[in-house]
Amino acid sequence: MPRPPPRSWQPTLPGGHPSAVAGQIDDEVKRLLDESERRDRDLMEKHRNKLERLAETLLQEETLARDRIEALLSARGEKAMRTGTSG
């Protein structure tokens, strides 16, 4: 029968980190991912009109040149969508 590990023993991960450190790493990774997700959602909400305008145009035209995308994402794009013109 194998001998139990000493009380101070902690299993180590492949990188040689004890499980307590692994938990801290996991917590930090989760915090970073949560923060990134929040920031991404905030950015998408802030630019929602532009993203919707781009999506609608892509559904209609399927492919867009860079200058057309830049125009859609600028103030000119808002005017073009309201008036039905391009640029």
C-alpha positions in Angstrom: 0.0 0.0 0.0 1.5 3.4 -0.9 2.5 5.7 1.9 0.3 8.9 2.2 2.1 12.2 1.3 3.3 14.4 4.2 0.8 17.1 5.4 2.8 19.9 3.9 2.9 18.2 0.5 1.0 19.8 -2.3 0.5 18.2 -5.7 2.5 20.0 -8.4 1.4 20.8 -11.9 3.5 20.0 -15.0 5.2 23.4 -14.8 6.3 22.6 -11.2 3.8 25.0 -9.6 2.0 23.8 -6.5 -1.8 23.5 -6.6 -2.2 26.7 -4.4 -0.2 28.7 -7.0 -2.2 27.1 -9.7 -5.4 28.3 -8.0 -4.0 31.8 -7.9 -3.1 31.6 -11.6 -6.6 30.4 -12.4 -8.1 33.3 -10.4 -5.9 35.8 -12.2 -6.7 34.3 -15.6 -10.4 34.4 -14.8 -10.1 38.0 -13.7 -8.3 39.0 -16.9 -10.8 37.2 -19.1 -13.8 38.8 -17.2 -12.2 42.2 -17.5 -11.5 41.8 -21.2 -15.1 40.6 -21.8 -16.5 43.6 -20.0 -14.3 46.0 -22.0 -15.2 44.3 -25.3 -18.9 44.5 -24.5 -18.6 48.1 -23.6 -16.8 48.9 -26.8 -19.4 47.0 -28.9 -22.2 48.8 -27.1 -20.5 52.2 -27.6 -20.1 51.5 -31.4 -23.3 49.5 -31.8 -24.7 51.8 -34.6 -21.5 51.4 -36.6 -21.4 47.7 -36.2 -25.0 47.3 -37.2 -24.4 49.6 -40.3 -21.4 47.4 -41.3 -23.4 44.2 -40.8 -26.3 45.4 -42.8 -24.1 46.5 -45.6 -22.2 43.2 -45.6 -25.5 41.3 -45.8 -26.4 43.4 -48.9 -23.0 43.5 -50.6 -21.2 40.4 -49.2 -17.7 42.0 -49.7 -16.4 45.5 -49.1 -13.2 47.3 -49.9 -11.3 49.0 -47.2 -12.3 52.5 -48.2 -16.0 51.5 -48.2 -15.6 50.0 -44.7 -13.8 53.2 -43.5 -16.6 55.3 -44.9 -19.3 53.2 -43.3 -17.6 53.5 -39.9 -17.1 57.2 -40.2 -19.7 60.0 -39.8 -20.1 59.9 -43.6 -21.4 56.4 -43.2 -24.2 57.6 -40.9 -25.2 60.2 -43.4 -25.1 57.7 -46.3 -27.3 55.3 -44.4 -29.9 58.0 -43.7 -29.9 59.3 -47.3 -29.4 56.0 -49.1 -26.2 57.2 -50.8 -22.7 56.0 -50.5 -20.0 58.2 -49.0 
